[in-house]
Amino acid sequence: MQIKLHKLVAGVAAFAAVLAVGVGLNTTTANAAGKKVADISQYQGNVNWKKASKDLKYAIIRVQHGSKGDAGYMIDSKRNVNANGAYKYGVPFGQYMFAEFTSVKDAQQEAKDFYKRSNKHTKFFVLDEEKRMPSAKGKEQTYVNAWLKTMRGLTDKPLIMYAGEYYANSHKLNFDKFDGTWIAKYSSIKPKVAGTSVDLWQYTSKGRVSGISGNVDLNKVLDSSAVNKWFSGNDKKAKASYFKSADDVTGIKTKKTVYEYKSTSFTSNKRSTKVKAGTKLAIKAITKNSKNAYRFQLTNGHYVTANKAYVATY
C-alpha cells in the first residue's frame, strides 16, 4: 500500500504527528493531562498550549528543514514559541529536523545547526530522513552515519530516526545505532523495516488535538518501554554511579538496554551490539577510561557500562 508522507507546501515538507501513548506508559517528567503526542511545526499556526496540554502527553517540535542552499531550506518560525509553550504547560517534548542531505559535509552541518537551534529542555532529537536529494551522489546511509556521529559528539540525549516504510527499505537504512525507530505507513497493516523493530508507527494523517487547528498525524506506540525512555530524561544529567571493582563478580545483568563497544571510549564508530534489558553477560575485568567512566570488559573482549543505573552484578 502506498505511503502518504509529509506533503510539500511551497517547496517545503511539513509534518504533524500525534502519538497515541499506550496504556501503562509512565514518566516522572510528564505534567500534561492528556494521552496524545503531537508533532508540531509552524504549519500548525498559533497553538493554544493551555488547551493543548489537556489533550497532549508529549510533543515533538520541528526546528528546521534542510540547510542553506537547499530548495526547501527553512528555519521553523515557531520553534521557540512552541518549545517555550510546551515547557510552560508541562508537556515534555523532543525536537526534529527534516533532512535534505547532499553530502557528508552537509549532513554534519545540518546536525550542528539543528543542535545549536534546539531548546535546552528537549528530551531527544529526531532525524526525519525521508527525502533523497537529486544532487546527492553517495549512499544515503553514509549521510545518516555522518549526521549521527556528529550528534553523538554534541549530546548524550537519545537520537531517533524517522522514515517512511518504503523509503527506509528502498535505501536499506540502518537504525541499529539510533536509540529509537519511528516509521510512517498510512495503513491498517503495521510497518516492517528490514533489520529493525518499530517503536512508533505513524498510521494516519487525520487526527485532532485540542488547541491545534486542522488535522494532525496519529501514531501508535508499538514499544512503550522504548518510547518511554525518550521522554524520561532529565534536563540536567545526573552524575553516574559506577561499579568500581570486579572482585567476586561472576557476571552482570542489564537493567536497561545497553550497547557493547569495542573500546572504552563509547564513541558511535566503536559501538557493536545492542543488548536488551534483562540479559546476563559474563565479565572478566573492570576498567576506567580517560574520562573516569568505568566499563566492564566482557569475555568476548567488548565493553559495557559499569553504571549502576544500567547494570547489576551477580
HUWOWO-V517292 format. One record per residue. N is the residue number from 1. OMEGA is omega in degrees with one decimal (999 if undefined). Layout:
BEGIN
N;OMEGA
N;OMEGA
END
This chain:
BEGIN
1;-176.6
2;178.8
3;174.0
4;-179.1
5;-172.8
6;-175.8
7;177.7
8;175.2
9;-175.6
10;177.2
11;-177.1
12;179.2
13;178.3
14;178.0
15;-180.0
16;-174.1
17;173.5
18;-177.0
19;177.1
20;-173.6
21;-174.7
22;178.1
23;177.5
24;178.4
25;-176.3
26;172.2
27;-178.7
28;-177.4
29;-175.8
30;177.9
31;-177.8
32;-172.1
33;-172.0
34;-176.5
35;-177.5
36;172.2
37;-177.6
38;172.3
39;-168.1
40;172.3
41;179.8
42;-178.6
43;173.0
44;178.0
45;-179.8
46;-178.8
47;172.8
48;-173.2
49;176.8
50;177.5
51;-176.4
52;-177.4
53;178.2
54;-179.1
55;-174.8
56;168.6
57;-178.9
58;173.9
59;172.1
60;-166.8
61;-179.6
62;178.5
63;-175.2
64;177.6
65;178.4
66;179.0
67;-175.8
68;-177.7
69;176.7
70;-178.9
71;-177.4
72;-173.9
73;178.3
74;167.4
75;-174.3
76;-174.9
77;-178.0
78;-173.4
79;-177.9
80;-178.9
81;178.6
82;178.0
83;-179.7
84;178.3
85;178.5
86;-178.6
87;-179.1
88;-175.9
89;170.0
90;177.1
91;177.8
92;-175.2
93;168.1
94;179.0
95;-176.9
96;173.4
97;176.4
98;-173.5
99;169.6
100;-174.0
101;175.8
102;-179.1
103;175.6
104;179.5
105;179.2
106;178.8
107;178.2
108;-179.2
109;177.9
110;178.3
111;-179.7
112;179.2
113;179.3
114;-179.2
115;-179.0
116;-176.9
117;-176.1
118;-179.8
119;-175.9
120;-178.8
121;179.7
122;-178.4
123;-177.8
124;-178.9
125;-179.1
126;169.1
127;175.4
128;-173.5
129;-175.9
130;-176.5
131;175.8
132;-178.1
133;-178.0
134;-177.4
135;-179.7
136;-177.1
137;179.7
138;176.0
139;-178.7
140;-179.9
141;177.9
142;179.2
143;177.2
144;-179.9
145;179.6
146;177.3
147;-176.8
148;180.0
149;178.7
150;-179.5
151;177.9
152;178.6
153;-177.3
154;-172.8
155;173.2
156;-178.5
157;-178.2
158;177.2
159;-174.1
160;173.4
161;176.0
162;173.8
163;170.7
164;-179.0
165;-177.8
166;-179.0
167;-179.4
168;-178.7
169;-177.5
170;178.6
171;178.6
172;-178.7
173;180.0
174;-177.8
175;-169.1
176;-175.5
177;174.3
178;-178.7
179;178.8
180;-176.5
181;-179.3
182;-172.6
183;177.1
184;171.1
185;-175.9
186;-170.5
187;173.4
188;-179.0
189;-178.1
190;179.2
191;175.6
192;177.7
193;-176.8
194;173.2
195;-179.9
196;171.7
197;-177.2
198;179.1
199;-180.0
200;-179.0
201;175.2
202;-168.1
203;178.8
204;-179.3
205;-172.4
206;177.6
207;178.5
208;177.0
209;177.8
210;178.4
211;179.0
212;-180.0
213;175.2
214;-179.6
215;173.2
216;179.6
217;176.5
218;-179.9
219;173.6
220;177.6
221;-179.9
222;175.9
223;-175.2
224;178.9
225;-179.8
226;-176.8
227;178.6
228;-177.9
229;179.7
230;-173.1
231;-174.4
232;-179.5
233;176.1
234;178.2
235;177.6
236;-177.1
237;179.4
238;178.7
239;-176.8
240;173.5
241;-171.7
242;160.5
243;-175.7
244;179.6
245;177.5
246;179.4
247;178.9
248;178.7
249;178.1
250;-178.3
251;178.6
252;175.2
253;-176.2
254;175.6
255;-179.6
256;173.8
257;176.9
258;177.1
259;168.9
260;178.4
261;178.9
262;-178.9
263;177.4
264;-176.5
265;177.4
266;173.0
267;-173.2
268;-179.0
269;177.3
270;-178.8
271;-176.4
272;-170.3
273;174.8
274;-176.9
275;-177.5
276;175.6
277;179.3
278;-179.3
279;175.8
280;-178.9
281;177.9
282;-178.4
283;178.3
284;-179.0
285;172.1
286;-177.5
287;-178.7
288;-179.2
289;-175.0
290;179.5
291;177.3
292;174.1
293;-176.8
294;179.1
295;169.6
296;172.7
297;-178.2
298;179.7
299;176.5
300;178.2
301;179.0
302;-177.9
303;171.2
304;-178.8
305;172.6
306;178.1
307;-176.1
308;177.7
309;-174.5
310;-177.5
311;173.4
312;179.5
313;174.0
314;999
END
